[in-house]
Amino acid sequence: MADADEQQLFAEACLHGLRARLRDDIDSLDGYLPPHIAELARKGAGVLEVPQPAIA
């Protein structure tokens, strides 16, 4: 059951990071998320900044 909780927290953090990246407001994450979730969200948003090679 703990794995499901961790997976849910990770998924929620990724969604928060995606929303913040789309609004270009990463700093807002600290205002409404617990610190550990905000850090995960920042990491998720950071991945979105790195161009990925196209798969042919």
C-alpha positions as CSV (number, residue, x, y, z in Angstrom):
1,M,0.0,0.0,0.0
2,A,2.9,2.4,0.6
3,D,4.0,1.9,-3.0
4,A,0.6,3.2,-4.2
5,D,0.9,6.2,-2.0
6,E,4.4,7.0,-3.3
7,Q,3.3,6.5,-6.9
8,Q,0.3,8.8,-6.3
9,L,2.5,11.5,-4.8
10,F,4.9,11.2,-7.6
11,A,2.1,11.5,-10.2
12,E,0.6,14.5,-8.5
13,A,4.0,16.2,-8.3
14,C,4.5,15.6,-12.0
15,L,1.1,17.1,-12.8
16,H,1.9,20.2,-10.6
17,G,5.3,20.5,-12.3
18,L,3.7,20.3,-15.8
19,R,1.1,22.9,-14.9
20,A,3.8,25.2,-13.5
21,R,5.9,24.7,-16.6
22,L,3.0,25.5,-18.9
23,R,2.3,28.7,-17.0
24,D,6.1,29.4,-16.8
25,D,5.7,29.8,-13.0
26,I,7.9,27.2,-11.3
27,D,8.4,29.4,-8.3
28,S,4.7,29.2,-7.4
29,L,5.2,25.5,-6.4
30,D,6.7,26.6,-3.1
31,G,3.6,28.5,-2.2
32,Y,1.1,25.6,-2.1
33,L,3.0,22.3,-2.0
34,P,4.9,20.7,0.8
35,P,8.7,21.0,0.2
36,H,9.3,17.4,-0.8
37,I,6.5,17.5,-3.3
38,A,7.6,20.9,-4.7
39,E,11.1,19.4,-5.3
40,L,9.6,16.5,-7.2
41,A,7.4,18.8,-9.2
42,R,10.5,20.9,-10.0
43,K,12.4,17.8,-11.2
44,G,9.4,16.8,-13.4
45,A,9.2,20.3,-14.9
46,G,13.0,20.3,-15.4
47,V,12.7,17.2,-17.6
48,L,10.3,19.0,-19.8
49,E,13.0,21.6,-20.5
50,V,15.4,19.1,-22.0
51,P,14.8,18.5,-25.7
52,Q,14.3,14.8,-26.4
53,P,15.6,13.1,-29.6
54,A,12.8,12.1,-32.0
55,I,12.2,8.4,-32.3
56,A,12.1,7.4,-35.9
